[in-house]
Amino acid sequence: MAAPVPTVPSVKQSFIAAQITILAQPPVPSHAWRAANTASDHPIPPRALDDALSALAHAIQQHCRRVYPPQATRNVADQIASAYARDAERKVGAEGDVDGAVLKELDLSDDVVIEALPPSWPLDREINDYPMEAKRYVEAASRLTRLNEERKTLRQRVERLRRLKGSVDPFRTTDGAGVQENLITRNGPVEVELERMRFLLARVAGRMSELPATSPGSRIIELASMGGARKRAVDEFLADAHVFPS
């Protein structure tokens, strides 16, 4: 699952939360201070120092929890985002409407918006005043356009694969193993069955050789008589009134 697109308030809130975490860290005396305390004529006892530092750390954490709760940081982040928005609106109002300007409410993940982006910054005066920023915009717009084309290609490939999967689904086996593999392979099912048939034919041939020898003509007559008897039995079954009453 794709990560959510960061917004201005979320970025500012993350920054404020990071700064609060730094402020809430317990104080730790430096090695130089500890060395100076040890060399002092009246050093602070280590146990008393540790107790004081622990109490100070607890007070700092309690202060951060009360003064910087998540609701307050979110409120500050919203205020910062509103200040940025008002400043942007003020600048746009001062400059007037500019054709092809990049507005702050544009959705830069939309194909239509990406294709409509100007290749360079539309205000020539700002290009001269901020050449590095203008260069960064050109690079970002070019990269965004290239990535959008790659995304279109991937979407077409996904759709093609989905159609192919839909065509292959009817051939899926009941056990979910997928399309049946080629059976005619080395040590495959067909080869195993052929090997069994070869042994079976050898056994049948051996048994046939043990039967008493008879002339070919007598065998044909015997087969013909068996076929005639079977035909008569079928005819009698079909003519039986108890089986097929008229």
Rosetta blueprint (number, residue, H / E / L):
1 M L
2 A L
3 A L
4 P L
5 V L
6 P L
7 T L
8 V H
9 P H
10 S H
11 V H
12 K H
13 Q H
14 S H
15 F H
16 I H
17 A H
18 A H
19 Q H
20 I H
21 T H
22 I H
23 L H
24 A L
25 Q L
26 P L
27 P L
28 V L
29 P L
30 S L
31 H H
32 A H
33 W H
34 R H
35 A H
36 A H
37 N H
38 T H
39 A H
40 S L
41 D L
42 H L
43 P L
44 I L
45 P L
46 P H
47 R H
48 A H
49 L H
50 D H
51 D H
52 A H
53 L H
54 S H
55 A H
56 L H
57 A H
58 H H
59 A H
60 I H
61 Q H
62 Q H
63 H H
64 C H
65 R H
66 R H
67 V H
68 Y L
69 P L
70 P H
71 Q H
72 A H
73 T H
74 R H
75 N H
76 V H
77 A H
78 D H
79 Q H
80 I H
81 A H
82 S H
83 A H
84 Y H
85 A H
86 R H
87 D H
88 A H
89 E H
90 R H
91 K H
92 V H
93 G H
94 A H
95 E H
96 G L
97 D L
98 V L
99 D L
100 G L
101 A L
102 V L
103 L L
104 K L
105 E L
106 L L
107 D L
108 L L
109 S L
110 D L
111 D H
112 V H
113 V H
114 I H
115 E H
116 A H
117 L L
118 P L
119 P L
120 S L
121 W L
122 P L
123 L L
124 D H
125 R H
126 E H
127 I H
128 N H
129 D H
130 Y L
131 P H
132 M H
133 E H
134 A H
135 K H
136 R H
137 Y H
138 V H
139 E H
140 A H
141 A H
142 S H
143 R H
144 L H
145 T H
146 R H
147 L H
148 N H
149 E H
150 E H
151 R H
152 K H
153 T H
154 L H
155 R H
156 Q H
157 R H
158 V H
159 E H
160 R H
161 L H
162 R H
163 R H
164 L H
165 K H
166 G H
167 S H
168 V H
169 D H
170 P H
171 F H
172 R E
173 T L
174 T L
175 D L
176 G L
177 A L
178 G L
179 V E
180 Q L
181 E L
182 N L
183 L L
184 I L
185 T L
186 R L
187 N L
188 G L
189 P H
190 V H
191 E H
192 V H
193 E H
194 L H
195 E H
196 R H
197 M H
198 R H
199 F H
200 L H
201 L H
202 A H
203 R H
204 V H
205 A H
206 G H
207 R H
208 M H
209 S H
210 E H
211 L L
212 P L
213 A L
214 T L
215 S L
216 P H
217 G H
218 S H
219 R H
220 I H
221 I H
222 E H
223 L H
224 A H
225 S H
226 M H
227 G H
228 G H
229 A H
230 R H
231 K H
232 R H
233 A H
234 V H
235 D H
236 E H
237 F H
238 L H
239 A H
240 D L
241 A L
242 H L
243 V L
244 F L
245 P L
246 S L
